[in-house]
């Protein structure tokens, strides 16, 4: 195949590109220039996609003897990822920028350009697998190494995007094996640390970044009965489930810690309460995508389509995961009037609007929904103001 290897400058993408070369594919390497922020140009930046990363990627491509290019997606990255991140916090939500980057940049934008240039697939260093069923339909699955599994952040991919993805590391049993392979190949990135934090906030100060973008918006901290228990300088400083930094100044009547239960940016209120009130029994949202054929086409449910879009279906069994490195929970899901609803068997603590709920059937990623609403285990809806 003619494949485009997305090379971040890290060890995973380096080994993925090398394996594609070993398999005889016609491989071209590309590094994505995503941010023009000054902090991402310094050695020691804690995210990814720095100038140093592009040089590391170029060096590996040279060792592999493959062509190498840098594609500038910084304008689109700012619009689809950075600006979205800021706007989500403005609206009292908790986004996952890495997931949005996968959706809008690393796969949508890159795949569109790759397909236009005649490539068959895009290769990345993600830990996940693509299977093709007996009818030729693509399926996204968890990787062999569940501790490193990255299928959650790929849950936003569409059926056609999955069809054109190739993940050479999907069956690798451990990250140590990948590093050892990189060392044998003489790659300087063999011992390079994994990237962490948000790449466009290189100093790791998310609150400072949001303060700079959103400014000071004073408001009240209230309990579930509406009684004022404190004040704040901006709802963007809080996320559902947060315990520290509330600065309420005095304990609750029962002496137990209080947690953020809801964020209401319109009224500028942050709602706090006991930890047990964080238990979520149901979640829902309307921004739905399927990483392969949908539950009705898969035979999991029966439903109705409108202009080719699944707008309703009967309940079906699955598991749901709401955090990149979190547990998955047995659940029942269904679509009602264009909204995907998920009800878990046992409550999940601290689910925040803006997160993605990714559905699994076994190891297969069925799809995902961006969470708009949650219902607490005591049936009290944490409604958005």
Buried (B, 14 or more C-beta within 10 A) or exposed (E): EEBBBBBBBBBBBBBBBBBBBEEEBBBBBBBBBBBEBEBBEEEEBBBBBBBBBBEBBBBBBEBBEBEBEEBEBBEBBBEBBBEBBBEBBBBBBBBBBBBBBBBBBBBBBBBEBBBEEEBBBBBBBBBBBBBEEEEEBBBBBBBBBEEBBBBBBBBBBBBEBBBBBBBBBBEBEEBEEBBEBBBEBEBBBBEBEEBEBBBBBBBEEBEEBBBEBBEEBEBBBBBBEEEEBBBBEBBBBBBBBBEEEBEBEEEBEEEEEBBBBBBBBEEBBBBBBBBEBBBBBBBBBEEBBBBBBBBBBBEBBEBEEEEEEBBBBBBBEBBBBBBBEEEBBEBBBBBEEEBBBBBBEEBBBBBBBBBBBBBBBEBBBBBBBBBBBBBBBEEEEBEBE
